[in-house]
């Protein structure tokens, strides 16, 4: 038999994919000739019917009847005009998605959601599925929304947020303040709606509920009002309202609407020209946010000089319209109201949902989002409530379309030892992506082993944190210190009691780039439990911290003295076949390995040079000593130090420019475990004691 030409086969498959994706059907193509809803089952979630069939079935199918009403609301007149060649595609996943066609032309598409009769909360999931033909099938728990209020500063909006808070205070014991005796050193008295005084600073002498503000300062913050030693006494009397940024003014309005009289804002509740006060408050941030009644999160805008309250985009009729269904329902229930939401171009919608808010790009805000037990979020589109037990957005899309950032999952596990009660999740819970990094921490859908491993939790924090921006590099440790304290509480007494047990590492802080951890990936899929074998001996570690009694505060200076296997190497940087800069190290035995540099370097070998292939393929390719070098040519005095087994990671070090005889890290590499049993960079087995600063 003739062998199949896979290249031609791939072309055929590609042709059919493009045909079905980018061509429409003619009116005489095959369509389903019955009610589309009767076709939905375990293995089918979409149907295509001619408009005439849908009109006919609507006389006996309540769902088809509702579907026609939604089509009429979306495209008035389209149904009653010439029906020839018109057809409808119905997709029934978590929501109805309806696509209209006239012969080969797409007329548009929309989604259908029902208005929650329990607003401002979602209707709960029922344990049993609705019976066929029941009107309950129209109230699908994941296809619901609320009327989105047009302005988040309105009385109605603040009342809705107040209902969310009151419900949580009454029903969610896990969200209660863990320590009822803690209070920040300074708070702002915002007054009340009935007594709208000028806010002023005060030192709390008794426990009182307070809110925290999480926001973006923005690029032009030099003239933003801050509390200093000079104006502290004046701020005790009154904070000049005209000088308060608009975003902070709105936070005051929210507090008054929620009947929370006290507010903590970093710019006003920290004495900024007092280094002791600044360091002390940075060390207390985890307690300040954890013990707040809630955190007000300004996901947008990107600067505090702009308002966080105001008109909401999703309330515009062009984004979502509503009609009352003219179908018979249970007389004990309110009329069914249906939202028709025009569907965006698919890729644009996907990108919009996965894009990060301005606040989620900020380094400091990671702990501000994970530490509190409650958050009220504003993004200019809608209001969002997040607590450990539930997540609610006004438009309901979190129920069926997963969002970019998770709240409460990782944060809950970090706070487990401080919570007063177990978390009881409400239903329905937000939808989730299979690739979402925080899904492993979901109480219901957690993977075995993940939530119990505090080291993996810390590494996930580092991965997320290093993607974010910091204005001041010196804040790199301070801005995550609160999370470090919580993560440390979850560590076992014996750090070697877990298979990959090693406390938090801080080497990532020396790198101004996103950090990933790959060394434990083989372990996650291995059926055996590995035991880590260290290849270095820690002789001593010393560290001088900004706050002496806070192990997570910024480091002023430090050094580690290690004894282990070292190799003297040379470094080369060149372009690969794709035009990307790659770095390699090579020992005197001419074995080379790829490394990742902490900071970019200029190219040292160019595409036409003879040694390029020798470096990239890991050994000399010409056999005429073109790669040979001696220690006298070891110009940069670089060394590699192996750390431990599994993937044999090693540090790339250069002589320190500030401490004689010491080394500084400039990169990291690893030996892939499938290449050989031993990393050939270290064939000569030279042990040395190295001081790293």
Secondary structure as UniProt FT lines:
FT   HELIX           6..22
FT   TURN            27..28
FT   HELIX           36..39
FT   TURN            42..43
FT   STRAND          46..50
FT   HELIX           51..57
FT   TURN            58..60
FT   HELIX           62..74
FT   TURN            76..80
FT   TURN            84..85
FT   STRAND          86..92
FT   STRAND          96..102
FT   TURN            103..104
FT   STRAND          105..115
FT   TURN            117..120
FT   TURN            132..133
FT   HELIX           135..138
FT   TURN            141..142
FT   STRAND          144..145
FT   TURN            152..153
FT   HELIX           155..171
FT   HELIX           173..175
FT   TURN            180..181
FT   STRAND          187..189
FT   STRAND          200..202
FT   STRAND          210..214
FT   TURN            222..223
FT   TURN            229..231
FT   HELIX           232..237
FT   HELIX           241..243
FT   HELIX           246..258
FT   STRAND          262..264
FT   HELIX           266..269
FT   TURN            272..273
FT   HELIX           275..290
FT   STRAND          294..298
FT   TURN            304..305
FT   HELIX           313..315
FT   TURN            317..319
FT   STRAND          321..324
FT   TURN            331..332
FT   STRAND          337..342
FT   HELIX           346..354
FT   HELIX           359..361
FT   HELIX           365..370
FT   STRAND          374..378
FT   STRAND          383..387
FT   STRAND          391..393
FT   TURN            394..395
FT   HELIX           397..399
FT   HELIX           409..414
FT   TURN            415..418
FT   TURN            434..435
FT   TURN            437..438
FT   HELIX           439..441
FT   TURN            443..445
FT   TURN            448..452
FT   HELIX           454..465
FT   TURN            466..467
FT   HELIX           473..475
FT   TURN            476..477
FT   HELIX           478..480
FT   HELIX           481..489
FT   TURN            495..496
FT   TURN            499..500
FT   HELIX           507..510
FT   TURN            519..520
FT   HELIX           521..525
FT   STRAND          536..545
FT   TURN            548..549
FT   TURN            551..552
FT   STRAND          555..575
FT   TURN            577..578
FT   STRAND          581..587
FT   TURN            588..589
FT   STRAND          592..597
FT   TURN            607..608
FT   TURN            610..611
FT   HELIX           612..617
FT   TURN            626..627
FT   HELIX           631..633
FT   TURN            635..636
FT   STRAND          638..642
FT   STRAND          649..655
FT   TURN            660..661
FT   STRAND          663..670
FT   TURN            673..675
FT   HELIX           680..682
FT   TURN            683..684
FT   STRAND          686..692
//
